Structure formats: C-alpha cells, structure tokens
Amino acid sequence: MGAPMLAALRAAGLPARGYDVVPMDAPHITDDIAVFSEDLDTLITVVRDIDQTEAVLFGDQNFTAIPSLRRIIICSTLSPRYVHDLRDRVPAHITLIDAPMSGAQIAATEARLSFMLGGDSDDIAAAQPLLDAMGKHFHHMGDFGAGMQAKVLNNLLAASNTAMTRLVLDWADQAGLDEPKLLNLIHTSSGQNWLASGFNDIEFARDGFAADNTIAILVKDIASALDAAPENADTTLPTLIQSTIKSLKPRS
C-alpha cells in the first residue's frame, strides 16, 4: 500500500519520499535512514503491525527522535488500545493523527482510498492536502484513536464478507454454477459485499492463508478488534471468523 500512496503524493506535486527496511529498486524510496530523515516534517506510517510500528517510532528506526519531525499520521491497522497509548509515548510536540485506510491496493493505486480519521479537527484540516492526494472518502470519527476503532470494526465486516464469500464460491463450484455469473448476481442482489463486487480486482481475493500475506493481515485485524472489544462482549462470532480465515486455501 505504501508505494502507490507515495506515488499519489508525488503525482500531486508534494515532495514526498519513502523509506523501507528492505532495499528497493524504486524511485524516491530509500533504505538509508539518514537520507529519509533529512528535514522530515511529516511521517506517514504504512507498516504491517504493532511490532513494525514500534520499530518505526521507537526501535531500530526511532523516527520520533528526529528533531524536525512535527506530525505522524498512522495509516496501519492496529489495536485501538495500542494507538491510544501512543499519545503518552510520543513527544508532546509531535501531532498524532490516526488515519487507517480501506480499499485495498487497487484503491491506493487509483488514489481513491477511504480514510477513517482520529485527532484534533485543526490537525486533520492541516493534513487534508496530503489525504486528498491519496484518497476520496474521509470520515473524521472523533479524537485520536477513534479512527482506528472505526477501522477495526469495519474490518470485522470485511473479514466476515471474505470468509462467507469464499465459502459461497466453493459451494457454487460443487453445484456447477458459473463463477462470473454468480458474482454478477451477488453484486446486484441482497448478498452484495465489497469482496464479491471487487473479486476480480482485489489482489488477495483468491489467496489462501499464509503468514506473510494479506489474508493473514485480516486475521491480525480481527485480533486488533478483539483487543478493544467491550467488556463482557460476546466474541464467539469474530473468533469463528478469524479461525475460518486462517483455514482458507488458494482459489484458482
């Protein structure tokens, strides 16, 4: 997601550059912390999980220690509890905005992501030109952390749609139904959902579970939602969906 988001920022005329721990033969992306950190004012994090976020903010990269840094926009999907606690850990002079996004790689490439935003209204207004370059839909959900809470709830639905759509397609195979015809039917009928409607464009729609792929990210996102579940909440269904996602096999 990070590379097309960077491309969108640059296409909008913004002087953005990227950093990755893995050396990449890609324009405007470096694995040199010193090069990336020079005069860095705004950091947009688009990493996989809490461990990688820790490395970016406080660990191996430790970007929160850069004197010029004034704003961090967190676009990864993480536990809302973890995100909320960052305010006490990040230096007070650095603005924090949580801005997890939805739409998959296709939406990042086409600069039409949906952002769920948490933070001060003035801070978000100041960051809006950056968000406008990457997205089309913006939902300010409340104070810092509220965007992440909304995102993990949204992803619970995305995960349930993924699990059930894949099951439906497997059953349809056994019944001899034509996949394109069934997907067209679902798109215009009561079973309509994001995965089914975008099945041929979403890069992970046919994948099985693997520890390092996007299906595994859905498992992680359910865990993030469960970490912030209300006290005494019934977590039976989310846990079952998580188990089902873990058992997905590749679909040809």
C-alpha positions in Angstrom: 0.0 0.0 0.0 2.8 2.4 0.8 4.4 2.5 -2.6 1.2 3.6 -4.5 0.4 6.0 -1.7 3.8 7.6 -2.2 3.2 7.7 -5.9 -0.1 9.5 -5.4 1.6 12.1 -3.1 4.2 12.8 -5.7 1.7 12.9 -8.5 0.0 15.7 -6.5 3.3 17.7 -6.6 4.2 17.0 -2.9 7.9 16.5 -2.1 7.3 13.0 -0.5 9.9 10.3 -0.2 9.6 6.7 1.1 11.6 4.5 3.5 11.7 0.7 3.6 14.0 -1.5 5.6 14.3 -3.7 2.5 16.4 -2.2 -0.3 14.2 -1.5 -3.3 14.9 -0.5 -6.8 12.2 2.1 -6.8 12.2 5.8 -7.4 12.0 8.0 -4.3 12.3 5.1 -1.8 15.4 4.6 0.2 16.6 2.2 2.9 19.0 4.9 4.3 17.6 6.3 7.5 19.8 9.4 7.3 18.6 10.2 3.8 15.0 9.7 4.6 15.2 11.6 7.9 16.7 14.8 6.4 14.3 17.7 7.2 11.5 15.2 7.8 8.4 17.1 9.0 5.6 14.6 8.5 5.8 10.8 8.8 3.1 8.6 7.3 3.5 5.1 8.6 2.1 2.3 6.4 3.6 -0.8 8.1 2.1 -4.2 8.8 1.6 -4.5 12.6 2.5 -3.3 16.1 6.0 -4.8 16.0 6.9 -2.9 12.8 5.2 0.3 14.2 7.4 0.0 17.3 10.5 -0.3 15.2 9.5 2.8 13.1 8.6 5.0 16.1 10.9 3.9 18.9 13.1 1.0 17.8 15.6 0.4 15.0 14.4 3.5 13.1 13.3 5.6 16.1 11.9 8.3 13.9 10.2 10.0 16.8 13.7 11.2 17.9 14.2 13.2 14.6 14.3 16.9 15.7 12.5 18.2 12.6 9.5 15.8 13.0 6.2 17.6 13.8 3.5 15.2 12.7 2.8 11.5 12.5 -0.1 10.0 10.5 -0.6 6.4 11.4 -2.2 4.5 8.4 -1.6 0.9 9.6 -4.5 -1.0 11.1 -3.5 -1.6 14.7 -5.2 -2.3 18.1 -7.1 0.9 19.2 -5.7 0.4 22.7 -2.2 0.4 21.4 -2.8 3.5 19.3 -4.5 5.4 22.2 -1.4 4.7 24.4 0.9 6.2 21.8 0.0 9.7 22.9 1.7 9.2 26.2 4.8 7.8 24.5 5.3 10.1 21.5 6.9 13.5 22.4 4.2 16.1 23.0 5.4 18.5 20.3 4.5 15.9 17.6 1.0 15.9 16.3 -0.7 12.5 16.1 -3.4 11.5 13.7 -4.7 8.0 13.2 -5.8 7.5 9.6 -6.2 3.9 8.8 -7.5 3.4 5.3 -9.7 1.0 3.3 -9.9 0.0 -0.3 -7.0 -2.5 -0.9 -4.1 -2.0 -3.3 -6.4 -1.1 -6.2 -7.8 1.9 -4.4 -4.3 3.0 -3.3 -3.1 2.8 -6.9 -6.1 4.8 -8.1 -5.7 7.4 -5.2 -9.3 6.7 -4.0 -8.7 5.3 -0.5 -11.2 5.7 2.3 -9.7 7.2 5.5 -11.1 6.8 9.0 -9.6 9.7 10.9 -9.0 10.3 14.6 -7.5 13.5 16.0 -8.0 17.2 16.6 -10.1 18.9 13.9 -7.5 21.6 13.2 -4.7 19.0 12.9 -6.7 17.0 10.4 -7.6 20.1 8.4 -3.8 20.9 8.2 -3.1 17.4 7.0 -6.0 17.3 4.5 -3.9 18.2 1.4 -1.9 15.0 2.0 -5.0 12.9 2.5 -6.7 14.5 -0.6 -3.8 13.3 -2.7 -4.3 9.7 -1.6 -8.0 9.3 -1.1 -11.5 10.1 -2.0 -13.5 9.5 1.2 -12.7 10.9 4.6 -14.5 10.1 7.9 -13.5 12.1 11.0 -14.6 9.7 13.7 -13.5 11.7 16.8 -10.4 12.2 18.9 -7.1 10.5 18.4 -7.7 6.7 18.4 -11.3 6.9 17.2 -10.3 6.4 13.5 -8.6 3.1 14.5 -11.6 1.9 16.5 -13.8 2.5 13.5 -11.4 0.8 11.2 -11.1 -2.4 13.1 -14.9 -2.6 13.3 -15.1 -2.0 9.6 -12.6 -4.8 9.1 -14.6 -7.2 11.1 -17.3 -6.9 8.5 -14.7 -7.1 5.7 -13.3 -10.3 7.2 -16.8 -11.8 7.6 -17.6 -11.0 4.0 -14.3 -12.6 2.9 -15.0 -15.8 4.8 -18.6 -16.2 3.7 -18.0 -15.1 0.0 -15.2 -17.7 -0.3 -17.4 -20.4 1.2 -20.3 -19.5 -1.1 -18.0 -19.7 -4.2 -16.7 -23.1 -3.0 -20.2 -24.4 -2.6 -21.1 -22.9 -6.0 -18.3 -24.9 -7.6 -19.7 -28.1 -6.2 -23.1 -27.2 -7.5 -21.7 -26.5 -11.0 -22.5 -22.8 -11.0 -20.5 -20.4 -13.2 -18.4 -18.1 -11.0 -18.7 -14.8 -13.1 -22.4 -15.3 -13.4 -22.8 -15.8 -9.6 -20.6 -12.8 -8.8 -22.7 -10.6 -11.1 -25.8 -11.9 -9.4 -24.4 -11.1 -5.9 -23.3 -7.7 -7.0 -26.9 -6.7 -7.8 -28.7 -8.7 -5.1 -29.0 -8.9 -1.3 -25.8 -10.7 -0.9 -23.8 -7.8 -2.3 -20.5 -7.1 -0.4 -17.2 -5.4 -1.1 -15.2 -8.6 -1.7 -17.7 -10.2 -4.1 -18.2 -7.0 -6.0 -14.4 -6.4 -6.4 -13.4 -10.1 -6.6 -11.5 -9.7 -9.9 -9.7 -6.5 -8.8 -8.8 -7.1 -5.2 -5.3 -8.6 -5.2 -5.8 -11.1 -2.4 -9.4 -12.3 -3.2 -8.3 -15.7 -4.3 -5.4 -16.2 -1.9 -5.2 -18.8 0.8 -3.9 -18.0 4.3 -0.1 -17.6 4.6 1.7 -15.9 7.5 3.1 -13.1 5.3 0.2 -12.3 3.0 -2.9 -10.0 3.1 -5.2 -12.8 4.3 -3.0 -13.0 7.4 -3.5 -9.3 7.8 -7.2 -9.9 8.1 -6.5 -12.3 10.9 -4.4 -9.7 12.6 -7.1 -7.1 12.1 -9.7 -9.3 13.8 -7.2 -9.7 16.7 -6.9 -5.9 16.9 -10.7 -5.6 17.1 -10.9 -8.3 19.8 -8.2 -6.5 21.8 -10.6 -3.5 22.0 -13.8 -5.4 22.4 -16.2 -4.1 25.0 -16.1 -5.6 28.4 -18.2 -8.8 28.6 -18.7 -8.7 24.8 -19.7 -11.9 23.0 -16.6 -12.7 20.9 -17.8 -16.0 19.6 -18.6 -14.9 16.0 -15.4 -12.8 15.5 -13.3 -15.7 16.8 -15.0 -18.1 14.5 -14.5 -15.8 11.5 -10.8 -15.5 12.4 -10.5 -19.3 12.5 -12.2 -19.6 9.2 -9.9 -17.0 7.5 -6.9 -19.0 8.9 -8.2 -22.1 7.1 -8.7 -20.5 3.6 -7.0 -22.3 0.8 -6.0 -20.7 -2.5 -8.8 -20.4 -5.1 -7.8 -20.9 -8.7 
